């Protein structure tokens, strides 16, 4: 999976990310973004690196950090 492509998509779109919870082992599908027009709170995330991806959960209107290795797939929604 191309994490740089995912980061680029998140900056301008809503992206459906499929990932495995590290706590429960369950598979989740959640919509995330880094684009301010889809957020209820401003985006202060400008550059990311390391093993976590910080992104905004569109439905629950909160920030989350996803372990990059837990991400199975992604698709652009909007």
Secondary structure by P-SEA (a helix, b strand, c coil): ccaaaaaaaaaccccbbbbbbccccbbbbbbbbccccccccccccccccccbbbbbbccccbbbbbcccccccccccc
